[in-house]
Amino acid sequence: MSGENSSGLKWRIAFSIITSMIWLIFIVAWIGFGWNDFETSENIAVLCISSVVWMGSNSLVWVIWPNRANSEGEAG
């Protein structure tokens, strides 16, 4: 890998691991404590929304950050 393409790679990997663990803990806690309080459709909605938020947060650091860094490098 070249230095330009690997810029920020370590913190992006760490961010992905941390957000994945937080999401997994949330899912386990939701299934353990909140699942019986809601209907099945509401539980599925919570799981879908949480996965969209999780994927969105990871896509921000994996897609937008490198594009921003490349555009700043071209401008400078």
PyMOL Python script that loads the backbone (N, CA, C, O; Angstrom):
from pymol import cmd

cmd.read_pdbstr("""\
ATOM      1  N   MET A   1       0.829  -1.184   0.000  1.00  0.00           N
ATOM      2  CA  MET A   1       0.000   0.000   0.000  1.00  0.00           C
ATOM      3  C   MET A   1       0.869   1.242   0.000  1.00  0.00           C
ATOM      4  O   MET A   1       1.905   1.291   0.663  1.00  0.00           O
ATOM      5  N   SER A   2       0.447   2.220  -0.734  1.00  0.00           N
ATOM      6  CA  SER A   2       1.195   3.468  -0.725  1.00  0.00           C
ATOM      7  C   SER A   2       0.768   4.307   0.467  1.00  0.00           C
ATOM      8  O   SER A   2      -0.278   4.066   1.069  1.00  0.00           O
ATOM      9  N   GLY A   3       1.583   5.287   0.798  1.00  0.00           N
ATOM     10  CA  GLY A   3       1.296   6.132   1.950  1.00  0.00           C
ATOM     11  C   GLY A   3       0.026   6.940   1.787  1.00  0.00           C
ATOM     12  O   GLY A   3      -0.674   7.211   2.763  1.00  0.00           O
ATOM     13  N   GLU A   4      -0.278   7.329   0.540  1.00  0.00           N
ATOM     14  CA  GLU A   4      -1.474   8.132   0.315  1.00  0.00           C
ATOM     15  C   GLU A   4      -2.744   7.324   0.564  1.00  0.00           C
ATOM     16  O   GLU A   4      -3.691   7.827   1.167  1.00  0.00           O
ATOM     17  N   ASN A   5      -2.767   6.089   0.109  1.00  0.00           N
ATOM     18  CA  ASN A   5      -3.966   5.263   0.242  1.00  0.00           C
ATOM     19  C   ASN A   5      -4.159   4.735   1.650  1.00  0.00           C
ATOM     20  O   ASN A   5      -5.285   4.422   2.037  1.00  0.00           O
ATOM     21  N   SER A   6      -3.090   4.626   2.426  1.00  0.00           N
ATOM     22  CA  SER A   6      -3.211   4.075   3.770  1.00  0.00           C
ATOM     23  C   SER A   6      -3.312   5.155   4.832  1.00  0.00           C
ATOM     24  O   SER A   6      -3.199   4.859   6.021  1.00  0.00           O
ATOM     25  N   SER A   7      -3.521   6.390   4.433  1.00  0.00           N
ATOM     26  CA  SER A   7      -3.626   7.485   5.386  1.00  0.00           C
ATOM     27  C   SER A   7      -4.817   7.269   6.314  1.00  0.00           C
ATOM     28  O   SER A   7      -5.958   7.173   5.861  1.00  0.00           O
ATOM     29  N   GLY A   8      -4.547   7.197   7.592  1.00  0.00           N
ATOM     30  CA  GLY A   8      -5.610   7.012   8.567  1.00  0.00           C
ATOM     31  C   GLY A   8      -6.159   5.606   8.642  1.00  0.00           C
ATOM     32  O   GLY A   8      -7.220   5.390   9.228  1.00  0.00           O
ATOM     33  N   LEU A   9      -5.467   4.651   8.066  1.00  0.00           N
ATOM     34  CA  LEU A   9      -5.983   3.283   8.017  1.00  0.00           C
ATOM     35  C   LEU A   9      -6.119   2.680   9.410  1.00  0.00           C
ATOM     36  O   LEU A   9      -7.103   1.996   9.693  1.00  0.00           O
ATOM     37  N   LYS A  10      -5.149   2.922  10.275  1.00  0.00           N
ATOM     38  CA  LYS A  10      -5.177   2.318  11.613  1.00  0.00           C
ATOM     39  C   LYS A  10      -6.362   2.814  12.425  1.00  0.00           C
ATOM     40  O   LYS A  10      -7.050   2.015  13.061  1.00  0.00           O
ATOM     41  N   TRP A  11      -6.612   4.119  12.415  1.00  0.00           N
ATOM     42  CA  TRP A  11      -7.723   4.610  13.222  1.00  0.00           C
ATOM     43  C   TRP A  11      -9.067   4.225  12.615  1.00  0.00           C
ATOM     44  O   TRP A  11     -10.048   4.070  13.342  1.00  0.00           O
ATOM     45  N   ARG A  12      -9.127   4.066  11.283  1.00  0.00           N
ATOM     46  CA  ARG A  12     -10.388   3.623  10.674  1.00  0.00           C
ATOM     47  C   ARG A  12     -10.692   2.174  11.025  1.00  0.00           C
ATOM     48  O   ARG A  12     -11.847   1.820  11.262  1.00  0.00           O
ATOM     49  N   ILE A  13      -9.666   1.337  11.059  1.00  0.00           N
ATOM     50  CA  ILE A  13      -9.865  -0.055  11.474  1.00  0.00           C
ATOM     51  C   ILE A  13     -10.287  -0.106  12.935  1.00  0.00           C
ATOM     52  O   ILE A  13     -11.211  -0.837  13.291  1.00  0.00           O
ATOM     53  N   ALA A  14      -9.612   0.668  13.783  1.00  0.00           N
ATOM     54  CA  ALA A  14      -9.968   0.704  15.204  1.00  0.00           C
ATOM     55  C   ALA A  14     -11.394   1.213  15.395  1.00  0.00           C
ATOM     56  O   ALA A  14     -12.143   0.671  16.209  1.00  0.00           O
ATOM     57  N   PHE A  15     -11.770   2.245  14.653  1.00  0.00           N
ATOM     58  CA  PHE A  15     -13.126   2.781  14.742  1.00  0.00           C
ATOM     59  C   PHE A  15     -14.149   1.727  14.350  1.00  0.00           C
ATOM     60  O   PHE A  15     -15.182   1.590  15.005  1.00  0.00           O
ATOM     61  N   SER A  16     -13.871   0.985  13.292  1.00  0.00           N
ATOM     62  CA  SER A  16     -14.796  -0.059  12.841  1.00  0.00           C
ATOM     63  C   SER A  16     -14.940  -1.167  13.874  1.00  0.00           C
ATOM     64  O   SER A  16     -16.043  -1.660  14.112  1.00  0.00           O
ATOM     65  N   ILE A  17     -13.838  -1.557  14.483  1.00  0.00           N
ATOM     66  CA  ILE A  17     -13.895  -2.597  15.513  1.00  0.00           C
ATOM     67  C   ILE A  17     -14.681  -2.113  16.719  1.00  0.00           C
ATOM     68  O   ILE A  17     -15.514  -2.845  17.254  1.00  0.00           O
ATOM     69  N   ILE A  18     -14.422  -0.886  17.149  1.00  0.00           N
ATOM     70  CA  ILE A  18     -15.118  -0.346  18.322  1.00  0.00           C
ATOM     71  C   ILE A  18     -16.609  -0.201  18.052  1.00  0.00           C
ATOM     72  O   ILE A  18     -17.426  -0.594  18.886  1.00  0.00           O
ATOM     73  N   THR A  19     -16.979   0.359  16.896  1.00  0.00           N
ATOM     74  CA  THR A  19     -18.409   0.512  16.605  1.00  0.00           C
ATOM     75  C   THR A  19     -19.094  -0.839  16.441  1.00  0.00           C
ATOM     76  O   THR A  19     -20.264  -0.988  16.795  1.00  0.00           O
ATOM     77  N   SER A  20     -18.381  -1.816  15.911  1.00  0.00           N
ATOM     78  CA  SER A  20     -18.957  -3.159  15.782  1.00  0.00           C
ATOM     79  C   SER A  20     -19.216  -3.778  17.144  1.00  0.00           C
ATOM     80  O   SER A  20     -20.249  -4.414  17.356  1.00  0.00           O
ATOM     81  N   MET A  21     -18.290  -3.595  18.060  1.00  0.00           N
ATOM     82  CA  MET A  21     -18.473  -4.133  19.410  1.00  0.00           C
ATOM     83  C   MET A  21     -19.617  -3.417  20.128  1.00  0.00           C
ATOM     84  O   MET A  21     -20.416  -4.057  20.813  1.00  0.00           O
ATOM     85  N   ILE A  22     -19.699  -2.106  19.976  1.00  0.00           N
ATOM     86  CA  ILE A  22     -20.795  -1.350  20.594  1.00  0.00           C
ATOM     87  C   ILE A  22     -22.134  -1.810  20.022  1.00  0.00           C
ATOM     88  O   ILE A  22     -23.096  -1.998  20.767  1.00  0.00           O
ATOM     89  N   TRP A  23     -22.199  -1.991  18.705  1.00  0.00           N
ATOM     90  CA  TRP A  23     -23.437  -2.439  18.073  1.00  0.00           C
ATOM     91  C   TRP A  23     -23.813  -3.834  18.556  1.00  0.00           C
ATOM     92  O   TRP A  23     -24.982  -4.097  18.836  1.00  0.00           O
ATOM     93  N   LEU A  24     -22.839  -4.726  18.656  1.00  0.00           N
ATOM     94  CA  LEU A  24     -23.102  -6.083  19.127  1.00  0.00           C
ATOM     95  C   LEU A  24     -23.599  -6.080  20.570  1.00  0.00           C
ATOM     96  O   LEU A  24     -24.528  -6.814  20.908  1.00  0.00           O
ATOM     97  N   ILE A  25     -22.989  -5.263  21.418  1.00  0.00           N
ATOM     98  CA  ILE A  25     -23.438  -5.147  22.810  1.00  0.00           C
ATOM     99  C   ILE A  25     -24.864  -4.610  22.856  1.00  0.00           C
ATOM    100  O   ILE A  25     -25.682  -5.086  23.643  1.00  0.00           O
ATOM    101  N   PHE A  26     -25.167  -3.616  22.012  1.00  0.00           N
ATOM    102  CA  PHE A  26     -26.521  -3.079  21.965  1.00  0.00           C
ATOM    103  C   PHE A  26     -27.524  -4.153  21.560  1.00  0.00           C
ATOM    104  O   PHE A  26     -28.588  -4.270  22.168  1.00  0.00           O
ATOM    105  N   ILE A  27     -27.190  -4.938  20.532  1.00  0.00           N
ATOM    106  CA  ILE A  27     -28.105  -5.984  20.060  1.00  0.00           C
ATOM    107  C   ILE A  27     -28.338  -7.029  21.141  1.00  0.00           C
ATOM    108  O   ILE A  27     -29.476  -7.434  21.379  1.00  0.00           O
ATOM    109  N   VAL A  28     -27.270  -7.466  21.796  1.00  0.00           N
ATOM    110  CA  VAL A  28     -27.409  -8.468  22.862  1.00  0.00           C
ATOM    111  C   VAL A  28     -28.239  -7.903  24.011  1.00  0.00           C
ATOM    112  O   VAL A  28     -29.102  -8.594  24.554  1.00  0.00           O
ATOM    113  N   ALA A  29     -27.982  -6.652  24.381  1.00  0.00           N
ATOM    114  CA  ALA A  29     -28.757  -6.028  25.459  1.00  0.00           C
ATOM    115  C   ALA A  29     -30.218  -5.863  25.047  1.00  0.00           C
ATOM    116  O   ALA A  29     -31.118  -6.086  25.857  1.00  0.00           O
ATOM    117  N   TRP A  30     -30.458  -5.476  23.801  1.00  0.00           N
ATOM    118  CA  TRP A  30     -31.833  -5.300  23.335  1.00  0.00           C
ATOM    119  C   TRP A  30     -32.582  -6.626  23.353  1.00  0.00           C
ATOM    120  O   TRP A  30     -33.724  -6.690  23.808  1.00  0.00           O
ATOM    121  N   ILE A  31     -31.952  -7.667  22.865  1.00  0.00           N
ATOM    122  CA  ILE A  31     -32.603  -8.981  22.856  1.00  0.00           C
ATOM    123  C   ILE A  31     -32.821  -9.469  24.281  1.00  0.00           C
ATOM    124  O   ILE A  31     -33.846 -10.084  24.577  1.00  0.00           O
ATOM    125  N   GLY A  32     -31.873  -9.202  25.157  1.00  0.00           N
ATOM    126  CA  GLY A  32     -31.980  -9.675  26.535  1.00  0.00           C
ATOM    127  C   GLY A  32     -32.985  -8.916  27.378  1.00  0.00           C
ATOM    128  O   GLY A  32     -33.680  -9.510  28.202  1.00  0.00           O
ATOM    129  N   PHE A  33     -33.068  -7.598  27.178  1.00  0.00           N
ATOM    130  CA  PHE A  33     -33.888  -6.793  28.084  1.00  0.00           C
ATOM    131  C   PHE A  33     -35.103  -6.145  27.435  1.00  0.00           C
ATOM    132  O   PHE A  33     -36.129  -5.993  28.098  1.00  0.00           O
ATOM    133  N   GLY A  34     -35.027  -5.761  26.170  1.00  0.00           N
ATOM    134  CA  GLY A  34     -36.116  -4.999  25.573  1.00  0.00           C
ATOM    135  C   GLY A  34     -37.009  -5.760  24.627  1.00  0.00           C
ATOM    136  O   GLY A  34     -38.063  -5.259  24.235  1.00  0.00           O
ATOM    137  N   TRP A  35     -36.612  -6.958  24.253  1.00  0.00           N
ATOM    138  CA  TRP A  35     -37.337  -7.696  23.218  1.00  0.00           C
ATOM    139  C   TRP A  35     -38.774  -7.991  23.612  1.00  0.00           C
ATOM    140  O   TRP A  35     -39.672  -7.859  22.781  1.00  0.00           O
ATOM    141  N   ASN A  36     -39.015  -8.383  24.845  1.00  0.00           N
ATOM    142  CA  ASN A  36     -40.358  -8.788  25.277  1.00  0.00           C
ATOM    143  C   ASN A  36     -41.299  -7.613  25.487  1.00  0.00           C
ATOM    144  O   ASN A  36     -42.512  -7.805  25.570  1.00  0.00           O
ATOM    145  N   ASP A  37     -40.762  -6.402  25.572  1.00  0.00           N
ATOM    146  CA  ASP A  37     -41.597  -5.234  25.829  1.00  0.00           C
ATOM    147  C   ASP A  37     -42.278  -4.695  24.573  1.00  0.00           C
ATOM    148  O   ASP A  37     -43.186  -3.870  24.672  1.00  0.00           O
ATOM    149  N   PHE A  38     -41.854  -5.148  23.404  1.00  0.00           N
ATOM    150  CA  PHE A  38     -42.374  -4.608  22.151  1.00  0.00           C
ATOM    151  C   PHE A  38     -42.854  -5.736  21.249  1.00  0.00           C
ATOM    152  O   PHE A  38     -42.534  -6.906  21.462  1.00  0.00           O
ATOM    153  N   GLU A  39     -43.628  -5.359  20.236  1.00  0.00           N
ATOM    154  CA  GLU A  39     -44.084  -6.339  19.254  1.00  0.00           C
ATOM    155  C   GLU A  39     -42.926  -6.722  18.339  1.00  0.00           C
ATOM    156  O   GLU A  39     -41.904  -6.037  18.285  1.00  0.00           O
ATOM    157  N   THR A  40     -43.102  -7.813  17.630  1.00  0.00           N
ATOM    158  CA  THR A  40     -42.035  -8.313  16.759  1.00  0.00           C
ATOM    159  C   THR A  40     -41.662  -7.300  15.685  1.00  0.00           C
ATOM    160  O   THR A  40     -40.481  -7.120  15.389  1.00  0.00           O
ATOM    161  N   SER A  41     -42.646  -6.642  15.103  1.00  0.00           N
ATOM    162  CA  SER A  41     -42.349  -5.667  14.048  1.00  0.00           C
ATOM    163  C   SER A  41     -41.549  -4.484  14.593  1.00  0.00           C
ATOM    164  O   SER A  41     -40.669  -3.962  13.909  1.00  0.00           O
ATOM    165  N   GLU A  42     -41.851  -4.064  15.815  1.00  0.00           N
ATOM    166  CA  GLU A  42     -41.090  -2.971  16.428  1.00  0.00           C
ATOM    167  C   GLU A  42     -39.660  -3.406  16.732  1.00  0.00           C
ATOM    168  O   GLU A  42     -38.723  -2.625  16.569  1.00  0.00           O
ATOM    169  N   ASN A  43     -39.492  -4.646  17.173  1.00  0.00           N
ATOM    170  CA  ASN A  43     -38.149  -5.160  17.436  1.00  0.00           C
ATOM    171  C   ASN A  43     -37.328  -5.239  16.153  1.00  0.00           C
ATOM    172  O   ASN A  43     -36.148  -4.891  16.144  1.00  0.00           O
ATOM    173  N   ILE A  44     -37.949  -5.693  15.083  1.00  0.00           N
ATOM    174  CA  ILE A  44     -37.253  -5.763  13.800  1.00  0.00           C
ATOM    175  C   ILE A  44     -36.886  -4.360  13.327  1.00  0.00           C
ATOM    176  O   ILE A  44     -35.807  -4.153  12.771  1.00  0.00           O
ATOM    177  N   ALA A  45     -37.777  -3.399  13.547  1.00  0.00           N
ATOM    178  CA  ALA A  45     -37.485  -2.016  13.167  1.00  0.00           C
ATOM    179  C   ALA A  45     -36.284  -1.471  13.941  1.00  0.00           C
ATOM    180  O   ALA A  45     -35.429  -0.799  13.364  1.00  0.00           O
ATOM    181  N   VAL A  46     -36.217  -1.753  15.232  1.00  0.00           N
ATOM    182  CA  VAL A  46     -35.081  -1.303  16.040  1.00  0.00           C
ATOM    183  C   VAL A  46     -33.793  -1.932  15.535  1.00  0.00           C
ATOM    184  O   VAL A  46     -32.773  -1.252  15.428  1.00  0.00           O
ATOM    185  N   LEU A  47     -33.826  -3.217  15.225  1.00  0.00           N
ATOM    186  CA  LEU A  47     -32.633  -3.888  14.713  1.00  0.00           C
ATOM    187  C   LEU A  47     -32.213  -3.316  13.356  1.00  0.00           C
ATOM    188  O   LEU A  47     -31.022  -3.131  13.105  1.00  0.00           O
ATOM    189  N   CYS A  48     -33.177  -3.039  12.490  1.00  0.00           N
ATOM    190  CA  CYS A  48     -32.855  -2.475  11.179  1.00  0.00           C
ATOM    191  C   CYS A  48     -32.293  -1.060  11.299  1.00  0.00           C
ATOM    192  O   CYS A  48     -31.301  -0.725  10.651  1.00  0.00           O
ATOM    193  N   ILE A  49     -32.922  -0.239  12.122  1.00  0.00           N
ATOM    194  CA  ILE A  49     -32.443   1.134  12.301  1.00  0.00           C
ATOM    195  C   ILE A  49     -31.050   1.143  12.912  1.00  0.00           C
ATOM    196  O   ILE A  49     -30.189   1.918  12.496  1.00  0.00           O
ATOM    197  N   SER A  50     -30.830   0.281  13.898  1.00  0.00           N
ATOM    198  CA  SER A  50     -29.506   0.253  14.521  1.00  0.00           C
ATOM    199  C   SER A  50     -28.440  -0.225  13.543  1.00  0.00           C
ATOM    200  O   SER A  50     -27.309   0.259  13.579  1.00  0.00           O
ATOM    201  N   SER A  51     -28.783  -1.163  12.674  1.00  0.00           N
ATOM    202  CA  SER A  51     -27.787  -1.625  11.697  1.00  0.00           C
ATOM    203  C   SER A  51     -27.514  -0.557  10.641  1.00  0.00           C
ATOM    204  O   SER A  51     -26.385  -0.444  10.163  1.00  0.00           O
ATOM    205  N   VAL A  52     -28.521   0.226  10.269  1.00  0.00           N
ATOM    206  CA  VAL A  52     -28.304   1.319   9.321  1.00  0.00           C
ATOM    207  C   VAL A  52     -27.401   2.385   9.939  1.00  0.00           C
ATOM    208  O   VAL A  52     -26.508   2.907   9.271  1.00  0.00           O
ATOM    209  N   VAL A  53     -27.629   2.708  11.208  1.00  0.00           N
ATOM    210  CA  VAL A  53     -26.774   3.682  11.898  1.00  0.00           C
ATOM    211  C   VAL A  53     -25.346   3.158  11.994  1.00  0.00           C
ATOM    212  O   VAL A  53     -24.391   3.902  11.769  1.00  0.00           O
ATOM    213  N   TRP A  54     -25.201   1.888  12.324  1.00  0.00           N
ATOM    214  CA  TRP A  54     -23.871   1.276  12.424  1.00  0.00           C
ATOM    215  C   TRP A  54     -23.148   1.296  11.077  1.00  0.00           C
ATOM    216  O   TRP A  54     -21.984   1.688  10.998  1.00  0.00           O
ATOM    217  N   MET A  55     -23.840   0.873  10.023  1.00  0.00           N
ATOM    218  CA  MET A  55     -23.217   0.872   8.698  1.00  0.00           C
ATOM    219  C   MET A  55     -22.935   2.294   8.216  1.00  0.00           C
ATOM    220  O   MET A  55     -21.925   2.541   7.557  1.00  0.00           O
ATOM    221  N   GLY A  56     -23.823   3.220   8.543  1.00  0.00           N
ATOM    222  CA  GLY A  56     -23.603   4.611   8.145  1.00  0.00           C
ATOM    223  C   GLY A  56     -22.395   5.224   8.814  1.00  0.00           C
ATOM    224  O   GLY A  56     -21.630   5.951   8.180  1.00  0.00           O
ATOM    225  N   SER A  57     -22.217   4.936  10.095  1.00  0.00           N
ATOM    226  CA  SER A  57     -21.055   5.490  10.796  1.00  0.00           C
ATOM    227  C   SER A  57     -19.764   4.909  10.245  1.00  0.00           C
ATOM    228  O   SER A  57     -18.765   5.619  10.130  1.00  0.00           O
ATOM    229  N   ASN A  58     -19.773   3.632   9.905  1.00  0.00           N
ATOM    230  CA  ASN A  58     -18.575   3.028   9.320  1.00  0.00           C
ATOM    231  C   ASN A  58     -18.337   3.523   7.897  1.00  0.00           C
ATOM    232  O   ASN A  58     -17.189   3.708   7.492  1.00  0.00           O
ATOM    233  N   SER A  59     -19.390   3.737   7.148  1.00  0.00           N
ATOM    234  CA  SER A  59     -19.192   4.210   5.776  1.00  0.00           C
ATOM    235  C   SER A  59     -18.655   5.632   5.751  1.00  0.00           C
ATOM    236  O   SER A  59     -17.949   6.011   4.817  1.00  0.00           O
ATOM    237  N   LEU A  60     -18.983   6.421   6.766  1.00  0.00           N
ATOM    238  CA  LEU A  60     -18.439   7.777   6.824  1.00  0.00           C
ATOM    239  C   LEU A  60     -16.921   7.760   6.870  1.00  0.00           C
ATOM    240  O   LEU A  60     -16.265   8.517   6.154  1.00  0.00           O
ATOM    241  N   VAL A  61     -16.364   6.898   7.711  1.00  0.00           N
ATOM    242  CA  VAL A  61     -14.907   6.886   7.847  1.00  0.00           C
ATOM    243  C   VAL A  61     -14.221   6.131   6.719  1.00  0.00           C
ATOM    244  O   VAL A  61     -13.048   6.384   6.444  1.00  0.00           O
ATOM    245  N   TRP A  62     -14.918   5.209   6.058  1.00  0.00           N
ATOM    246  CA  TRP A  62     -14.271   4.429   5.000  1.00  0.00           C
ATOM    247  C   TRP A  62     -14.464   5.033   3.615  1.00  0.00           C
ATOM    248  O   TRP A  62     -13.647   4.787   2.729  1.00  0.00           O
ATOM    249  N   VAL A  63     -15.511   5.811   3.403  1.00  0.00           N
ATOM    250  CA  VAL A  63     -15.775   6.359   2.076  1.00  0.00           C
ATOM    251  C   VAL A  63     -15.485   7.856   2.023  1.00  0.00           C
ATOM    252  O   VAL A  63     -14.751   8.318   1.150  1.00  0.00           O
ATOM    253  N   ILE A  64     -16.052   8.601   2.945  1.00  0.00           N
ATOM    254  CA  ILE A  64     -15.942  10.057   2.885  1.00  0.00           C
ATOM    255  C   ILE A  64     -14.549  10.532   3.275  1.00  0.00           C
ATOM    256  O   ILE A  64     -14.005  11.426   2.627  1.00  0.00           O
ATOM    257  N   TRP A  65     -13.955   9.951   4.323  1.00  0.00           N
ATOM    258  CA  TRP A  65     -12.639  10.413   4.776  1.00  0.00           C
ATOM    259  C   TRP A  65     -11.567  10.272   3.699  1.00  0.00           C
ATOM    260  O   TRP A  65     -10.847  11.239   3.451  1.00  0.00           O
ATOM    261  N   PRO A  66     -11.423   9.112   3.043  1.00  0.00           N
ATOM    262  CA  PRO A  66     -10.391   9.020   1.992  1.00  0.00           C
ATOM    263  C   PRO A  66     -10.655   9.963   0.821  1.00  0.00           C
ATOM    264  O   PRO A  66      -9.716  10.529   0.263  1.00  0.00           O
ATOM    265  N   ASN A  67     -11.911  10.136   0.445  1.00  0.00           N
ATOM    266  CA  ASN A  67     -12.228  11.056  -0.647  1.00  0.00           C
ATOM    267  C   ASN A  67     -11.893  12.487  -0.266  1.00  0.00           C
ATOM    268  O   ASN A  67     -11.389  13.252  -1.087  1.00  0.00           O
ATOM    269  N   ARG A  68     -12.172  12.847   0.982  1.00  0.00           N
ATOM    270  CA  ARG A  68     -11.851  14.187   1.454  1.00  0.00           C
ATOM    271  C   ARG A  68     -10.339  14.398   1.481  1.00  0.00           C
ATOM    272  O   ARG A  68      -9.843  15.450   1.076  1.00  0.00           O
ATOM    273  N   ALA A  69      -9.614  13.390   1.961  1.00  0.00           N
ATOM    274  CA  ALA A  69      -8.159  13.495   2.025  1.00  0.00           C
ATOM    275  C   ALA A  69      -7.564  13.597   0.621  1.00  0.00           C
ATOM    276  O   ALA A  69      -6.614  14.349   0.405  1.00  0.00           O
ATOM    277  N   ASN A  70      -8.112  12.849  -0.331  1.00  0.00           N
ATOM    278  CA  ASN A  70      -7.616  12.918  -1.711  1.00  0.00           C
ATOM    279  C   ASN A  70      -7.903  14.271  -2.338  1.00  0.00           C
ATOM    280  O   ASN A  70      -7.055  14.816  -3.045  1.00  0.00           O
ATOM    281  N   SER A  71      -9.087  14.822  -2.091  1.00  0.00           N
ATOM    282  CA  SER A  71      -9.422  16.118  -2.679  1.00  0.00           C
ATOM    283  C   SER A  71      -8.582  17.227  -2.066  1.00  0.00           C
ATOM    284  O   SER A  71      -8.221  18.175  -2.764  1.00  0.00           O
ATOM    285  N   GLU A  72      -8.261  17.135  -0.773  1.00  0.00           N
ATOM    286  CA  GLU A  72      -7.396  18.132  -0.150  1.00  0.00           C
ATOM    287  C   GLU A  72      -5.978  18.022  -0.693  1.00  0.00           C
ATOM    288  O   GLU A  72      -5.293  19.029  -0.869  1.00  0.00           O
ATOM    289  N   GLY A  73      -5.540  16.792  -0.957  1.00  0.00           N
ATOM    290  CA  GLY A  73      -4.205  16.589  -1.510  1.00  0.00           C
ATOM    291  C   GLY A  73      -4.082  17.134  -2.922  1.00  0.00           C
ATOM    292  O   GLY A  73      -3.039  17.671  -3.294  1.00  0.00           O
ATOM    293  N   GLU A  74      -5.146  17.001  -3.715  1.00  0.00           N
ATOM    294  CA  GLU A  74      -5.134  17.523  -5.076  1.00  0.00           C
ATOM    295  C   GLU A  74      -5.204  19.040  -5.077  1.00  0.00           C
ATOM    296  O   GLU A  74      -4.598  19.697  -5.923  1.00  0.00           O
ATOM    297  N   ALA A  75      -5.955  19.602  -4.111  1.00  0.00           N
ATOM    298  CA  ALA A  75      -6.102  21.050  -4.052  1.00  0.00           C
ATOM    299  C   ALA A  75      -4.817  21.711  -3.555  1.00  0.00           C
ATOM    300  O   ALA A  75      -4.493  22.829  -3.955  1.00  0.00           O
ATOM    301  N   GLY A  76      -4.086  21.013  -2.678  1.00  0.00           N
ATOM    302  CA  GLY A  76      -2.908  21.626  -2.058  1.00  0.00           C
ATOM    303  C   GLY A  76      -1.679  21.413  -2.765  1.00  0.00           C
ATOM    304  O   GLY A  76      -0.628  21.884  -2.332  1.00  0.00           O
TER     305      GLY A  76
END
""", "prot")
cmd.dss("prot")
cmd.show_as("cartoon", "prot")
cmd.util.cbc("prot")
cmd.orient("prot")
